[in-house]
């Protein structure tokens, strides 16, 4: 009898952790977006949170934090400091795993995160006005040899800006000047504040018939501008894009990761996500954890090439 009780107690003790883990999620889940509300990563993460709540019957909400693109990444630091239980999920751009560990933030060095999956590539483009005397990056390079060309961007530390500058270096020219803008849209080009802008396609959609898209920054051409080559086509060593994905702490249980991924994959394959992609030019898809980890490793090497070019 004692042997039976001891065996039963041991079996129960072994089963308890499994039972607790199998109950995920049993409390509210936060998806931390380190940007203000309204952009593509926020919209899609909210769709994921809503579907997560509907699927699992627990509250799920997006929490917006500052500092998501070029640091100092306070939102990512909060996710890193949270319990690694799957109840705090980061929705991060490429800069968090690539730049975060390199900028002296203890919470992010070494990189504390694993990707659950990447789901979005922003439709970043290099564009100019419709009456510009060049219609391709090759023609821009030739024009810039004898003329000053001003570049507008969102910030010199951001990867799309760095890629744009590295592409110019690869093609043998330099922008005469460059400056950061809060907004880069139709008015920026129409006013002459910049000759060439590095911006997201949705910001110039209202005047797309009045601008020239010289290139897009991403692995695939943007369906709304199919004739514009990607930077990767023009310079294969610079094939890197601004993407967004879901991340959790490295100690997060597999069960939680799998449930988060299942919902995210369902959302990005939905009709609503396809409509958003068609309207904005964004690439919306699901890249699983293993493929995302490989992507990050590849992007780290490419970013090294980019930085070497623009630092020379």
Secondary structure, 3 states (H helix, E strand, C coil): CHHHHHHHHHHHHHHHHHHHHHCCCCCCEEEEECCCCCCHHHHHHHHHHHHHHHHHCCCEEEEECCCCCCCCCHHHHHHHHCCCCCCEEEEEEHHHHHHHHHCCCHHHCCCCEEEEEEEEECCEEEEEECCCCCCCHHHHHHHHCCCCCEEEECCCCCHHHHHHHHHHHHCCCCCCEEEECCCCCHHHHHCCCCCEEEEEHHHHHHHHHHEEEEEEECCCCCHHHCCCCEHHHHCHHHCCCCEEEEEEECCCCHHHHHHHHHHHHHHHCCHHHHHHHHHHCCEEEEECHHHHHHHHHHHHHHHHHHHHHHHC
